[in-house]
Amino acid sequence: MNDPRACNCALNNGGRLSPDNHRPGRMRWHSPKRGTGAHMAFMNCSSGIR
């Protein structure tokens, strides 16, 4: 994971991990669905706004 802060923010705000089909043995993180309160919390977290 190239951006540990964004990954951590995603997982703490409704995001998820999934296997990366293009790189066996690696995982990808996904942010919460756009337009939701969880996505806004993720954006605030990853940009450093508290």
Rosetta constraint file for C-alpha pairs under 8 A:
AtomPair CA 1 CA 7 HARMONIC 7.45 0.50
AtomPair CA 1 CA 27 HARMONIC 7.65 0.50
AtomPair CA 1 CA 28 HARMONIC 7.16 0.50
AtomPair CA 1 CA 29 HARMONIC 7.92 0.50
AtomPair CA 3 CA 7 HARMONIC 6.23 0.50
AtomPair CA 4 CA 8 HARMONIC 5.98 0.50
AtomPair CA 5 CA 9 HARMONIC 6.15 0.50
AtomPair CA 5 CA 46 HARMONIC 6.47 0.50
AtomPair CA 6 CA 10 HARMONIC 6.04 0.50
AtomPair CA 6 CA 42 HARMONIC 7.89 0.50
AtomPair CA 6 CA 45 HARMONIC 7.74 0.50
AtomPair CA 6 CA 46 HARMONIC 5.04 0.50
AtomPair CA 7 CA 11 HARMONIC 6.24 0.50
AtomPair CA 7 CA 29 HARMONIC 6.12 0.50
AtomPair CA 7 CA 30 HARMONIC 7.85 0.50
AtomPair CA 7 CA 31 HARMONIC 7.98 0.50
AtomPair CA 8 CA 12 HARMONIC 6.14 0.50
AtomPair CA 9 CA 13 HARMONIC 6.14 0.50
AtomPair CA 9 CA 42 HARMONIC 5.56 0.50
AtomPair CA 9 CA 45 HARMONIC 5.79 0.50
AtomPair CA 9 CA 46 HARMONIC 5.97 0.50
AtomPair CA 10 CA 14 HARMONIC 6.27 0.50
AtomPair CA 10 CA 15 HARMONIC 4.54 0.50
AtomPair CA 10 CA 16 HARMONIC 7.09 0.50
AtomPair CA 10 CA 29 HARMONIC 7.46 0.50
AtomPair CA 10 CA 30 HARMONIC 6.82 0.50
AtomPair CA 10 CA 31 HARMONIC 4.98 0.50
AtomPair CA 10 CA 32 HARMONIC 6.71 0.50
AtomPair CA 10 CA 42 HARMONIC 5.60 0.50
AtomPair CA 11 CA 15 HARMONIC 4.61 0.50
AtomPair CA 11 CA 16 HARMONIC 5.75 0.50
AtomPair CA 11 CA 17 HARMONIC 7.81 0.50
AtomPair CA 11 CA 29 HARMONIC 7.90 0.50
AtomPair CA 11 CA 31 HARMONIC 7.62 0.50
AtomPair CA 12 CA 42 HARMONIC 7.96 0.50
AtomPair CA 13 CA 32 HARMONIC 7.02 0.50
AtomPair CA 13 CA 38 HARMONIC 5.42 0.50
AtomPair CA 13 CA 39 HARMONIC 7.24 0.50
AtomPair CA 13 CA 41 HARMONIC 6.43 0.50
AtomPair CA 13 CA 42 HARMONIC 5.70 0.50
AtomPair CA 14 CA 31 HARMONIC 7.24 0.50
AtomPair CA 14 CA 32 HARMONIC 5.31 0.50
AtomPair CA 14 CA 38 HARMONIC 6.02 0.50
AtomPair CA 14 CA 39 HARMONIC 7.78 0.50
AtomPair CA 15 CA 29 HARMONIC 7.17 0.50
AtomPair CA 15 CA 30 HARMONIC 5.42 0.50
AtomPair CA 15 CA 31 HARMONIC 4.50 0.50
AtomPair CA 15 CA 32 HARMONIC 4.53 0.50
AtomPair CA 16 CA 29 HARMONIC 5.70 0.50
AtomPair CA 16 CA 30 HARMONIC 5.35 0.50
AtomPair CA 16 CA 31 HARMONIC 6.87 0.50
AtomPair CA 16 CA 32 HARMONIC 7.65 0.50
AtomPair CA 17 CA 27 HARMONIC 6.46 0.50
AtomPair CA 17 CA 28 HARMONIC 5.60 0.50
AtomPair CA 17 CA 29 HARMONIC 4.47 0.50
AtomPair CA 17 CA 30 HARMONIC 6.30 0.50
AtomPair CA 18 CA 27 HARMONIC 5.62 0.50
AtomPair CA 18 CA 28 HARMONIC 5.41 0.50
AtomPair CA 18 CA 29 HARMONIC 6.45 0.50
AtomPair CA 18 CA 30 HARMONIC 7.89 0.50
AtomPair CA 19 CA 24 HARMONIC 7.65 0.50
AtomPair CA 19 CA 25 HARMONIC 7.32 0.50
AtomPair CA 19 CA 26 HARMONIC 6.19 0.50
AtomPair CA 19 CA 27 HARMONIC 4.51 0.50
AtomPair CA 19 CA 28 HARMONIC 6.08 0.50
AtomPair CA 20 CA 24 HARMONIC 6.38 0.50
AtomPair CA 20 CA 25 HARMONIC 7.42 0.50
AtomPair CA 20 CA 26 HARMONIC 5.55 0.50
AtomPair CA 20 CA 27 HARMONIC 5.04 0.50
AtomPair CA 20 CA 28 HARMONIC 5.60 0.50
AtomPair CA 31 CA 39 HARMONIC 6.81 0.50
AtomPair CA 31 CA 42 HARMONIC 7.15 0.50
AtomPair CA 32 CA 36 HARMONIC 7.56 0.50
AtomPair CA 32 CA 38 HARMONIC 6.00 0.50
AtomPair CA 32 CA 39 HARMONIC 4.92 0.50
AtomPair CA 32 CA 42 HARMONIC 7.36 0.50
AtomPair CA 33 CA 38 HARMONIC 7.56 0.50
AtomPair CA 33 CA 39 HARMONIC 5.99 0.50
AtomPair CA 34 CA 39 HARMONIC 5.51 0.50
AtomPair CA 34 CA 40 HARMONIC 7.86 0.50
AtomPair CA 35 CA 39 HARMONIC 6.57 0.50
AtomPair CA 35 CA 40 HARMONIC 7.48 0.50
AtomPair CA 36 CA 40 HARMONIC 6.57 0.50
AtomPair CA 37 CA 41 HARMONIC 6.22 0.50
AtomPair CA 38 CA 42 HARMONIC 6.17 0.50
AtomPair CA 39 CA 43 HARMONIC 6.17 0.50
AtomPair CA 40 CA 44 HARMONIC 6.19 0.50
AtomPair CA 41 CA 45 HARMONIC 6.07 0.50
AtomPair CA 42 CA 46 HARMONIC 6.03 0.50
AtomPair CA 43 CA 47 HARMONIC 6.07 0.50
AtomPair CA 44 CA 48 HARMONIC 6.23 0.50
AtomPair CA 44 CA 49 HARMONIC 4.94 0.50
AtomPair CA 44 CA 50 HARMONIC 6.67 0.50
AtomPair CA 45 CA 49 HARMONIC 5.86 0.50
AtomPair CA 45 CA 50 HARMONIC 6.60 0.50
